[in-house]
Amino acid sequence: MLLGAFIPVVSCGVSYLSPPVNPQMVEQSRHPKDVLQRGYVVHQQKCAKCHGYEDPANHEVEELTDEILPAMARKSKLGLADEQAVTAYLLAARQVPRPDQGSR
């Protein structure tokens, strides 16, 4: 008889991944593509290290720009240019429909 603990295998996957910069984001943003791309890369390198992507459309713009992003930038020790790039990226991503939700 085999005695032992049963340990279920559970996936820790994120249900929604950060969308890469796309033409729709660039078109709807007031920032150039290179700034959005920098924000995406910094988000992947810094933000996604600690938590999955949270759809920025779930938050009001003021909440993102005045509360959440400044606090997270301090916690991640982002420089001002990187903080601004991540902010631009998330505000652009906020306007693009998630693949599982269609248009907003």
C-alpha positions as CSV (number, residue, x, y, z in Angstrom):
1,M,0.0,0.0,0.0
2,L,1.3,3.4,-0.9
3,L,0.9,6.0,1.8
4,G,1.5,9.7,1.1
5,A,0.0,13.0,0.7
6,F,-2.1,13.8,-2.4
7,I,-1.0,17.2,-3.7
8,P,-3.2,18.5,-6.5
9,V,-1.5,20.2,-9.4
10,V,-3.0,23.7,-9.8
11,S,-2.0,26.1,-12.5
12,C,-1.2,29.6,-11.4
13,G,-1.8,31.1,-14.8
14,V,-3.1,34.6,-15.3
15,S,-6.5,34.8,-16.9
16,Y,-5.7,37.9,-18.9
17,L,-2.2,38.8,-20.1
18,S,-0.9,42.2,-20.9
19,P,-1.8,43.1,-24.5
20,P,1.2,44.0,-26.7
21,V,1.2,47.5,-28.3
22,N,-1.0,47.4,-31.4
23,P,-2.1,49.9,-34.0
24,Q,-5.4,50.6,-32.3
25,M,-3.6,51.6,-29.1
26,V,-1.3,53.9,-31.0
27,E,-4.2,55.5,-32.9
28,Q,-6.2,56.1,-29.7
29,S,-3.2,57.4,-27.6
30,R,-1.7,60.8,-27.6
31,H,1.7,59.2,-27.2
32,P,4.0,57.8,-29.9
33,K,4.4,54.1,-30.4
34,D,7.9,54.0,-28.9
35,V,6.6,55.4,-25.6
36,L,3.8,52.9,-25.5
37,Q,6.3,50.1,-26.4
38,R,8.6,51.2,-23.6
39,G,5.7,51.2,-21.2
40,Y,4.8,47.7,-22.2
41,V,8.3,46.4,-21.8
42,V,8.7,48.1,-18.4
43,H,5.3,46.7,-17.4
44,Q,6.4,43.2,-18.3
45,Q,9.8,43.5,-16.6
46,K,8.7,45.2,-13.4
47,C,4.9,45.1,-12.8
48,A,4.3,41.5,-14.1
49,K,7.1,40.3,-11.8
50,C,4.8,40.7,-8.8
51,H,1.3,40.4,-10.2
52,G,-0.7,39.5,-13.3
53,Y,-2.1,42.1,-15.6
54,E,-5.1,43.9,-14.2
55,D,-7.4,45.4,-16.9
56,P,-7.0,49.2,-16.5
57,A,-10.5,49.6,-17.8
58,N,-11.6,48.3,-14.4
59,H,-10.4,51.6,-12.9
60,E,-11.3,55.2,-13.4
61,V,-8.5,57.2,-15.1
62,E,-8.1,59.5,-12.1
63,E,-7.7,56.4,-9.8
64,L,-5.0,55.0,-12.1
65,T,-3.1,58.3,-12.6
66,D,-3.4,59.8,-9.1
67,E,-3.3,56.7,-6.9
68,I,-2.5,53.3,-8.3
69,L,0.3,54.0,-10.7
70,P,2.2,56.5,-8.5
71,A,2.1,54.1,-5.6
72,M,3.2,51.1,-7.8
73,A,5.9,53.2,-9.4
74,R,7.4,54.0,-6.0
75,K,7.2,50.4,-4.9
76,S,8.9,49.2,-8.1
77,K,11.4,52.1,-7.9
78,L,10.6,53.3,-11.4
79,G,12.2,56.4,-12.7
80,L,9.9,59.2,-14.0
81,A,10.3,58.3,-17.7
82,D,9.4,54.7,-17.0
83,E,6.5,55.7,-14.8
84,Q,5.2,58.0,-17.6
85,A,5.6,55.3,-20.2
86,V,3.8,52.6,-18.2
87,T,1.0,55.2,-17.5
88,A,0.7,55.9,-21.2
89,Y,0.7,52.2,-22.1
90,L,-2.0,51.4,-19.5
91,L,-4.2,54.3,-20.5
92,A,-3.9,53.2,-24.2
93,A,-4.6,49.6,-23.2
94,R,-7.6,50.8,-21.3
95,Q,-9.3,51.9,-24.5
96,V,-8.7,48.6,-26.4
97,P,-11.3,45.8,-25.9
98,R,-10.1,42.7,-24.2
99,P,-10.2,39.7,-26.6
100,D,-12.8,38.0,-24.4
101,Q,-15.1,41.0,-24.1
102,G,-15.6,42.5,-27.6
103,S,-15.9,46.3,-27.9
104,R,-16.4,48.6,-25.0
